[in-house]
Amino acid sequence: MRKIILAFQFLTIIPMQQDTGNVSDEDMGKTTAVFPVVGFAEGVVLAFLAALLLKVFPAELTNALLVLMLVIMNGGFHLDGLSDTFDAVASRGDRAKKLEIMKDSSVGPMGVIAIVMTLLLKYVLLNAVSFESTSVTYLMTVLAMPLLSRWSMVTAAFYSSPARKDGLGRLFIEHTGSRQLILATAAVMVLMALVCIMVSEYSFLIFYVMFAMPVLYAFSFGAVWFFRKMFDGMTGDSFGAVNELAVLIFLLSAVINNTGPV
């Protein structure tokens, strides 16, 4: 339970007032095992909000508000990492300069473009899902969106190496082993299986297992390779970028798969 509270405190602005006492680097680093649990909670909030909003507003406005709600729940934390990462990637300096750019609090032109395009693509892809799928499939896609993006962060942490000797990225990389990845994967499978059973959408579970999760696994592995070539490893900003891009890839995979199971 303590790890779940720590994960909520780190990944979201959802108030968790319980005192966790002294937290070591290892304690924080191993919270990756429960990242999908945090993502599931976020997904439940989004799905519940979507179900309510659709009774009052058109799908386009509902999806815009969902994108806004996701940003609010995360406190813009991952978008900041995305913008810093894109600014660094777009720079023409050496590795040291790129890492310095990522530490700079200012946002450059590529960072702004990355944020704008990411939010726009989330909105467009959610519209595609809502327009072409049943209401149940749409709500399950909304629920799974943050769940699987959190899992992608764990996969990336397992395979990556730290680009810096300090920083948050190092904590998660050094303490995410096979146990954390297995627990995180099991959490995704169990949680989605329970949801699919509750709504009698068993084919949607097949979509996750056979398509969406392998696609995101390949994306995470590719992201690790890219960041190793670019920065000689990953940073906390890199994980923010992985989370944001994983949401887009999951939504795109849902659209490609006819916005859900066939």
Phi, psi and omega in degrees: 000324180297320179295322179296317179298316179298319180295319177296317181295326182279317189270339186225173173256011176297123186295121175232098191275350185297136179284121181265002179071201178288127182249120179275167176301321180294318178302313181291317183299323183279359177292349178302335179299334183248012175306317179298332178295319176297316178299323178295317178298318176298319180296321177298316178299314181295317181294318178296317179296318180298317180298322179287314184294325181295341177283344185242320187245160173291164185299323182300313180291321177302314181294323177297319179291328177294317178299317178297317181297321179296320177296317182296314181301325180271355182065024182068011186300311184283328176296325176297317177295322178299313182295318178297320181295315181292324176299317181292318180298322183284345181287158183254012181277183178279184184301316182299318180294320179299318179293326177293322178297322180293332179278341181291133183284343180284156181249126179271180182300319180292327177295318178297315179300318181298316180296311182298314182292324179295314178296319180296315181293323175301315181296313182296317182291322176296323176298317180299320179293314184291328183282331190249003183232169176288164181297323180294314179298319178299312182294324178291326177294317177299318180295319185282341185307303179286333179300310184282333176292324176294321178297324179297325177296320179295316179300316179296319180297323181295320186268346189267175173232153183286137177280338179235160178276351177229181177100166183293325181303318181299320182302313184286324181293313185291335185247013174256101179252193181298327180297316180294319180294318180296316179296318179295318179294318178298321179297317178299312183297314183293313182297316181288327176296318179298317179295315181297322178293319182297324183256006178057043177242069185291329180293335178293327177296323177297321177302317179296309188290318188270340186231296189297311182295316175300322178297315181290326175298315179296321178298313181299317179297318178294323178297319178299315179299316181297313182291332176292319177292322186277315187237003185064031179145191182243155176237179176300323177297323179299321179292325175299318178296319179300316180299312182295317181289329178295324176300315180296317182293321177297314180296321177295321178295326177293320178293315179300323180272032183060040178055039179142192182290148176276000000 
